[in-house]
Amino acid sequence: MLFRKRSGRIGWFALPYLWLFELAAPVVEIAGPGTIVLAAALGELSRGFFLQFLLFGYAFAAVISIGSVLQKELTYKRYSDRQEVVRLVSYCFLEHFPYRQMHMIWRLRGMWQYLRGDNTWAPLKRKGLQSASVP
């Protein structure tokens, strides 16, 4: 599909975007902390600026997530209980730490398995919530 006229926008825009950005994202994300450690080891890291940058980045990402949740709730009114919305908003603070780092590790592990030639689907053993009923 990649760059084929018959595939249209998917082959010309969506797939190249996914390959370029989504495939490279975990590698670039792991380079960030590595660069910070290297800068700290070389004495080039300003602690004050680093803490301000870290705090601003976390707050900005949380505000974007909270805005997304609230916009969806205002638009679709999917949740009947306000407690559900409050719970979703509280999860916005956990999305960027530690979940993002765990997701990066899972993606790197998947890339490593692919590069090693392990391209098989393994059966997923489910655990927990066995008594929960599906609506």
Secondary structure, 3 states (H helix, E strand, C coil): CCCCHHHHHHHHHHHHHHHHHHHHHHHHHHHHHHHHHHHHHCCCCCHHHHHHHHHHHHHHHHHHHHHHHHHHHHHHCCCCCHHHHHHHHHHHHHHHHHHHHHHHHHHHHHHHHHHHCCCCCCCCCCCCCCCCCCC
